[in-house]
Amino acid sequence: MKHHDLEILITTRKFFACDAESTEEAVKIATTEARKHLGQDFYSLEIRDPSAGWPETVHEATNPEIT
């Protein structure tokens, strides 16, 4: 029998609403809230703005400690 080390990347989609003065501020708030819930194994996230013409990516963030 062989030993296998596998990495699983899980993608979920959540909708988030907040009050902000700009898209940039809204992205910062959403990123902060997402990081609170992602845990130690957080690898990356992508924030999209449906009103900007789906699927326009507004922001991407990665955890540089996880390679």
Backbone torsions as a table, in degrees:
resi	resn	phi	psi	omega
1	MET	NA	139.0	-179.9
2	LYS	-97.5	150.5	174.9
3	HIS	-93.8	133.4	-179.4
4	HIS	-125.1	126.4	172.8
5	ASP	-102.0	120.0	-176.4
6	LEU	-121.9	150.0	174.2
7	GLU	-113.6	132.8	179.4
8	ILE	-113.8	123.9	175.0
9	LEU	-104.7	122.5	-176.2
10	ILE	-109.8	129.5	179.0
11	THR	-112.7	128.3	173.7
12	THR	-127.7	162.4	177.4
13	ARG	-126.2	125.1	177.4
14	LYS	-123.5	148.3	175.2
15	PHE	-104.1	137.2	-173.8
16	PHE	-134.1	133.6	177.0
17	ALA	-122.8	141.0	176.4
18	CYS	-154.1	162.1	175.3
19	ASP	-96.2	127.6	-179.1
20	ALA	-152.9	157.6	179.7
21	GLU	-77.3	-23.0	-177.2
22	SER	-150.0	167.1	175.2
23	THR	-62.2	-39.3	-179.9
24	GLU	-61.0	-42.6	178.4
25	GLU	-67.0	-40.1	178.6
26	ALA	-62.7	-40.8	178.1
27	VAL	-63.4	-42.3	179.0
28	LYS	-62.2	-44.2	178.8
29	ILE	-63.1	-46.6	-179.3
30	ALA	-63.1	-40.8	178.8
31	THR	-63.8	-43.9	178.9
32	THR	-61.0	-46.0	179.9
33	GLU	-65.3	-41.3	-179.9
34	ALA	-63.3	-43.8	-179.4
35	ARG	-61.0	-32.1	178.5
36	LYS	-61.4	-31.1	-172.8
37	HIS	-103.6	-9.5	-174.8
38	LEU	-80.0	-25.4	176.9
39	GLY	83.4	-177.3	-175.4
40	GLN	-65.9	-25.0	-177.4
41	ASP	-92.4	15.7	176.2
42	PHE	-55.4	128.6	178.4
43	TYR	-112.8	-53.0	179.7
44	SER	-160.3	161.8	173.7
45	LEU	-145.2	158.0	179.2
46	GLU	-134.2	129.3	179.6
47	ILE	-109.8	130.2	179.8
48	ARG	-121.5	150.7	178.5
49	ASP	-114.6	103.4	-177.8
50	PRO	-57.9	-30.8	-178.9
51	SER	-71.8	-14.9	179.7
52	ALA	-88.6	5.8	-178.0
53	GLY	96.4	90.4	-175.1
54	TRP	-57.0	138.4	-1.5
55	PRO	-104.4	70.8	178.0
56	GLU	-71.6	123.6	178.0
57	THR	-81.4	125.7	-179.5
58	VAL	-93.8	-35.9	-174.2
59	HIS	-157.2	142.9	172.7
60	GLU	-128.8	139.9	177.9
61	ALA	-136.3	142.5	176.9
62	THR	-130.2	158.3	176.0
63	ASN	-94.8	105.8	-175.5
64	PRO	-67.0	-14.2	179.5
65	GLU	-78.1	-15.8	179.8
66	ILE	-106.5	122.6	-179.3
67	THR	-110.4	NA	NA
